[in-house]
Every structure is written in C-alpha cells, then in structure tokens.
Amino acid sequence: MRSQGAMARLLAVGGPLVRFDLPVMVAVVLLLAPVFWSGRRIWRVEGGGLAVACLVYLGAVLVMRI
C-alpha cells in the first residue's frame, strides 16, 4: 500500500473575512511591529490602547455577526 502523503486543498474564504478581519489583522501587525523592535516592552499607555482596540474589535465582530 502506497502512502498518499500530505494533501492540500484551497480553503474558501468568506467575504466578511476579506473585507473586515484581514485589514484589521494587517493593521494590528503594523501597530505591534514597533513594540517588538523596541525590546518587547509595552508602556502602560500602549497596553491600554491595545486593550481598548481589542475590545472595540470584539464589539465590532459581535455586532456584525448578530
């Protein structure tokens, strides 16, 4: 019996993911890049801003999904 090996298929991506979630993910990566370049230290204001941004994103996702 011969092994099939790993098989890959394309994954269908929905419109809301491409229009909302993907740009948000790219923005978060760009916002976090300086944090990782500056010795991986987050100041209190930066941490608060990230926490608020996380809550805003969560609220937006919940409103869009309901």
QUIKA-V56366 format. One record per run of one state. SS is the DSSP state (2 for helix, 1 for strand, 0 for the rest). FROM is the first residue (numbers start at 1). TO is the last residue. If there is no record, write none. Layout:
BEGIN
SS | FROM | TO
SS | FROM | TO
END
This chain:
BEGIN
0 | 1 | 14
2 | 15 | 37
0 | 38 | 43
2 | 44 | 65
0 | 66 | 66
END
